[in-house]
Amino acid sequence: MDKRVYMVGGLAIFVIVVLTQTPLVATLFSFFIMGMIPGTDLAVPFWVMLILYPLLFVTTLYWISNQRFFIGEMEQPARPVMKTKPAKKKSRTSVARKRAAPKRRTRTAT
């Protein structure tokens, strides 16, 4: 089997064990919902949480969509450069012929 399969499987088992054997999920929910800092008697004020929630949401959204912050768009992948043929230079004779050509007369109404 591929090493990647073992890595993903081992990580999944580790995450399941941590989530079921420790109060990690309950601690995270108590912090995000009520602002309680685990292991202390402190709580984050509601106005700080109201500022942090949108910032975390926007940061996560930009991280998932691979966008830069505030400036520009996603970088486009490099495209292979097509080799073009050099433009042909006009010969001196073709330029001289155009100059030497007589002007046509236009009809005038009489």
Backbone torsions as a table, in degrees:
resi	resn	phi	psi	omega
1	MET	NA	163.2	-178.9
2	ASP	-76.4	147.5	178.6
3	LYS	-62.0	-32.5	-178.7
4	ARG	-63.8	-35.8	178.8
5	VAL	-65.2	-42.9	177.7
6	TYR	-64.0	-40.6	-179.9
7	MET	-63.8	-47.6	-178.5
8	VAL	-66.0	-41.2	178.7
9	GLY	-64.0	-45.3	178.9
10	GLY	-64.4	-39.8	177.9
11	LEU	-65.7	-40.3	178.8
12	ALA	-64.1	-43.3	178.6
13	ILE	-64.1	-41.7	178.3
14	PHE	-61.7	-44.1	-180.0
15	VAL	-64.3	-42.1	179.3
16	ILE	-63.5	-43.1	179.7
17	VAL	-64.1	-44.0	-178.9
18	VAL	-64.5	-42.7	-177.9
19	LEU	-69.6	-31.2	-178.0
20	THR	-88.7	-27.6	-174.4
21	GLN	-96.9	-16.2	-178.6
22	THR	-121.3	157.8	177.4
23	PRO	-82.9	35.9	-176.2
24	LEU	-64.0	-45.1	-178.1
25	VAL	-64.7	-44.0	179.0
26	ALA	-63.6	-37.8	179.0
27	THR	-66.3	-44.4	178.7
28	LEU	-63.6	-43.0	178.4
29	PHE	-63.6	-40.5	179.6
30	SER	-66.0	-32.4	177.4
31	PHE	-72.4	-48.1	-175.6
32	PHE	-71.8	-32.1	-177.0
33	ILE	-88.6	-46.2	-174.4
34	MET	-106.8	-11.9	179.5
35	GLY	78.7	16.8	-179.7
36	MET	-80.6	129.3	178.0
37	ILE	-88.2	121.9	-174.7
38	PRO	-63.6	139.9	177.3
39	GLY	82.6	0.7	179.3
40	THR	-132.4	173.7	175.1
41	ASP	-96.7	11.4	-176.2
42	LEU	-89.7	151.4	174.3
43	ALA	-136.5	143.0	178.5
44	VAL	-77.4	133.2	179.6
45	PRO	-61.4	152.9	-175.8
46	PHE	-63.2	-35.5	-177.1
47	TRP	-69.3	-29.6	175.3
48	VAL	-69.9	-40.9	178.6
49	MET	-64.6	-36.9	178.1
50	LEU	-66.4	-26.7	175.6
51	ILE	-81.3	-39.9	-175.7
52	LEU	-71.8	-36.1	-177.6
53	TYR	-59.0	-51.5	178.4
54	PRO	-63.8	-36.7	178.4
55	LEU	-63.2	-43.8	177.7
56	LEU	-64.8	-39.4	179.7
57	PHE	-64.0	-47.1	-179.5
58	VAL	-66.3	-41.1	179.0
59	THR	-62.4	-44.2	178.7
60	THR	-64.9	-40.8	179.5
61	LEU	-63.0	-44.6	177.9
62	TYR	-66.7	-36.9	179.7
63	TRP	-65.6	-41.6	-179.8
64	ILE	-67.8	-39.3	-176.6
65	SER	-87.1	0.4	177.3
66	ASN	58.7	37.8	177.7
67	GLN	-96.0	155.4	171.9
68	ARG	-80.9	156.9	176.3
69	PHE	-79.1	124.8	167.1
70	PHE	66.2	-24.3	-173.6
71	ILE	-124.2	124.2	169.7
72	GLY	72.3	-175.1	-179.3
73	GLU	-117.3	-174.0	178.4
74	MET	-65.2	144.3	177.1
75	GLU	-72.6	133.6	177.5
76	GLN	-79.2	143.4	178.3
77	PRO	-64.7	149.2	-178.2
78	ALA	-65.3	130.3	177.8
79	ARG	-96.9	146.0	177.8
80	PRO	-66.4	139.5	-177.7
81	VAL	-84.4	127.6	178.5
82	MET	-79.6	133.2	176.8
83	LYS	-79.6	127.8	-179.3
84	THR	-106.5	152.7	177.1
85	LYS	-78.0	142.4	178.8
86	PRO	-66.4	144.9	-179.8
87	ALA	-67.6	140.0	179.4
88	LYS	-75.1	138.8	177.9
89	LYS	-84.0	143.7	177.4
90	LYS	-74.3	139.7	178.7
91	SER	-76.8	160.9	-178.6
92	ARG	-67.7	-31.2	-177.6
93	THR	-68.1	-37.9	-179.9
94	SER	-68.0	-35.7	177.6
95	VAL	-68.5	-40.6	-178.8
96	ALA	-66.8	-38.0	180.0
97	ARG	-64.0	-39.3	179.9
98	LYS	-64.8	-34.9	179.3
99	ARG	-73.0	-37.6	-174.4
100	ALA	-80.3	-12.3	-177.9
101	ALA	-65.3	132.9	-178.5
102	PRO	-70.5	149.9	178.6
103	LYS	-77.7	143.7	178.9
104	ARG	-82.6	145.3	177.1
105	ARG	-85.2	143.8	176.5
106	THR	-103.4	149.8	179.3
107	ARG	-74.4	143.4	175.5
108	THR	-117.4	143.9	-179.0
109	ALA	-80.6	132.2	179.0
110	THR	-119.5	NA	NA
